[in-house]
Amino acid sequence: MNLPSMPAWGLGVLGLGGLWLCIWRRRWRYLGFVPVALGLASIWLSRPPDILFADNGKLMAVRATDGNYLPSLAHGDRSAEETWSKRAASHLGPVWLGSGASADGSLNCDAGACVYRARGVMVTLIRDADHFDRAQCSADLVLANVAAWKICPGARIIDRVDTYRNGGYAVWLDPGAIRVESVRADQGARLWSPKRGRDNLGADNGGQP
């Protein structure tokens, strides 16, 4: 049975509960089972990301209604695909169509981009800038496998420049809210990391580097 990975907060709570059980010897030590149980339950309480963007700046995937991820490429980054599947306890579904909608209707594609809708949020995923309809820049968020600040000026953007600077991205969509996490933000800056020149969504400067 595949299980999603435990979130960081769940691992921390689990560790505190185990530490409590180890330190104390009196009856109140059994209170440590409460955080242990909560930590284990975090596996099912956390929701996998709705969108994933690999650090190579090319491979993207969106979560279908059945819980599986629909990848943008048939042959992308194998290590990223395996990591995504294991952490979300899911499988990779069909590759994005050249034109048309996915089986669940959440993803609709044309030659230039795909539009993904989930929980009342619309996201444009650019895959060919030469055939892209700029009207799709009006989405709540734009992801692109190219540098996109000139294509969609003023839009909230995660593009290939961001993945180069910050590694892979995970995006959670909720009504009226978009939560973004990057590998760099999760691990912290390193001396050898590329210098970061803008925020995750490019919201403060119109997505310009």
C-alpha positions in Angstrom: 0.0 0.0 0.0 1.4 3.4 -1.0 1.1 6.2 1.5 1.8 9.9 1.0 4.9 11.3 2.7 4.5 12.8 6.2 4.6 16.6 6.2 7.3 18.4 8.1 4.9 19.5 10.9 3.7 16.0 11.3 7.2 14.6 11.6 8.0 17.3 14.2 4.9 16.5 16.3 5.6 12.8 16.1 9.2 13.4 17.3 8.0 15.5 20.2 5.6 12.8 21.3 8.2 10.1 21.1 10.6 12.3 23.1 7.9 12.8 25.8 7.5 9.1 26.1 11.2 8.5 26.4 11.9 11.3 29.0 9.1 10.7 31.6 8.6 7.6 33.6 5.4 8.4 35.5 1.8 7.9 34.2 1.7 11.3 32.4 4.2 9.9 30.0 1.3 8.3 28.2 0.1 11.7 27.1 2.9 11.5 24.6 0.7 9.1 22.6 -1.5 12.0 21.6 1.1 13.9 19.5 2.4 10.6 18.2 -1.2 9.8 16.9 -1.5 13.3 15.5 1.8 13.0 13.8 0.8 9.7 12.2 -2.6 11.1 11.2 -0.9 14.0 9.4 -0.2 11.6 6.5 -3.9 11.6 5.7 -4.6 15.2 6.8 -2.2 16.9 4.4 -3.3 17.5 0.8 -0.9 16.8 -2.1 -0.1 19.8 -4.4 -2.4 20.6 -7.3 0.4 21.5 -9.6 4.1 20.4 -9.7 6.8 22.1 -11.7 10.2 20.3 -12.0 13.5 22.1 -11.5 14.5 21.5 -15.1 11.9 24.1 -16.1 10.3 21.8 -18.6 8.2 19.2 -16.9 4.9 20.2 -15.3 2.0 18.1 -13.9 -1.5 18.8 -12.6 -3.5 16.7 -10.2 -6.7 15.2 -11.8 -9.9 14.6 -9.9 -8.9 10.9 -9.4 -5.8 12.0 -7.5 -3.3 11.0 -10.2 -1.0 13.5 -11.9 -1.2 14.4 -15.6 2.3 15.2 -16.9 3.1 17.7 -19.6 5.7 15.4 -21.2 5.8 11.7 -22.0 9.6 11.6 -21.3 10.4 14.3 -18.8 12.5 14.0 -15.7 12.2 10.4 -14.4 13.6 11.2 -11.0 11.0 14.0 -10.5 8.2 11.8 -11.7 9.1 9.0 -9.3 9.4 11.5 -6.4 6.1 13.1 -7.2 4.3 9.7 -7.3 5.8 8.4 -4.1 5.2 11.6 -2.0 1.6 11.9 -3.1 1.0 8.1 -3.2 -0.4 8.5 -6.7 0.4 7.5 -10.3 1.1 9.4 -13.5 -1.9 9.5 -15.8 -2.1 10.4 -19.5 0.2 13.1 -21.0 -1.4 16.4 -21.8 -3.3 16.4 -25.1 -2.1 18.5 -28.1 -5.6 19.8 -28.2 -8.8 19.1 -26.2 -9.8 18.4 -22.6 -8.6 15.8 -20.2 -11.1 13.0 -19.2 -12.2 14.8 -16.0 -12.4 18.2 -17.8 -10.0 19.9 -15.4 -7.3 20.5 -18.1 -8.1 22.0 -21.5 -5.2 22.4 -24.0 -4.4 24.0 -27.3 -1.1 24.3 -29.2 0.2 27.1 -27.1 -1.0 26.4 -23.6 -3.2 24.4 -21.3 -5.7 25.9 -18.8 -6.1 24.1 -15.5 -9.1 24.7 -13.3 -9.4 23.5 -9.7 -11.3 24.8 -6.6 -12.4 27.9 -8.5 -8.9 28.9 -9.5 -7.7 29.1 -13.1 -4.0 28.5 -14.0 -2.5 28.9 -17.5 0.4 26.6 -18.3 2.4 27.9 -21.3 4.2 25.2 -23.3 4.8 26.9 -26.7 5.2 30.7 -26.6 5.1 31.0 -30.4 1.5 29.7 -30.4 0.3 31.2 -27.1 -2.9 33.3 -26.9 -2.1 36.2 -24.6 -5.7 36.4 -23.5 -4.8 33.5 -21.3 -2.5 35.7 -19.3 -5.6 36.8 -17.3 -5.5 33.6 -15.3 -5.0 33.7 -11.6 -1.5 32.2 -12.1 0.7 31.5 -15.1 3.3 28.8 -15.3 5.7 28.7 -18.2 8.5 26.5 -19.5 10.2 29.7 -20.9 11.0 33.1 -19.4 7.5 34.6 -19.4 7.6 38.1 -17.9 7.6 39.6 -21.4 4.8 37.3 -22.6 2.4 38.1 -19.7 3.6 41.4 -18.1 2.0 42.1 -14.8 0.7 38.5 -14.3 1.5 36.2 -11.4 4.2 34.0 -12.9 6.3 31.0 -12.2 8.6 30.3 -15.1 11.8 28.6 -16.2 13.8 31.4 -14.6 12.2 30.7 -11.2 12.9 27.0 -11.4 16.5 27.8 -12.3 16.9 30.0 -9.3 14.7 28.2 -6.8 14.4 24.6 -7.9 11.1 22.8 -8.3 7.8 24.2 -7.3 4.6 22.9 -5.7 1.3 24.8 -5.9 -1.8 24.4 -3.8 -5.1 26.0 -5.1 -7.9 27.1 -2.9 -10.8 29.4 -3.5 -9.3 32.9 -3.5 -5.9 31.6 -2.5 -2.8 30.2 -4.1 0.0 28.7 -1.9 3.4 28.1 -3.4 6.4 26.3 -2.1 9.8 25.9 -3.8 12.7 23.6 -3.1 14.9 26.5 -2.2 12.4 28.0 0.2 12.0 24.7 1.9 15.8 23.9 2.2 17.0 27.4 2.7 19.6 29.4 0.6 23.0 27.9 0.1 26.3 29.7 -0.7 26.4 27.8 -4.0 22.8 28.5 -4.9 22.0 30.9 -7.8 21.2 34.4 -6.5 17.5 35.0 -6.2 16.3 38.1 -7.9 12.5 38.1 -7.4 9.8 36.6 -5.3 8.1 33.3 -6.0 5.3 34.7 -8.1 6.9 37.8 -9.4 4.0 39.8 -8.0 6.0 42.8 -6.9 7.6 43.6 -10.2 5.3 42.2 -12.8 7.3 39.0 -13.0 10.4 40.8 -14.3 13.8 39.4 -13.2 
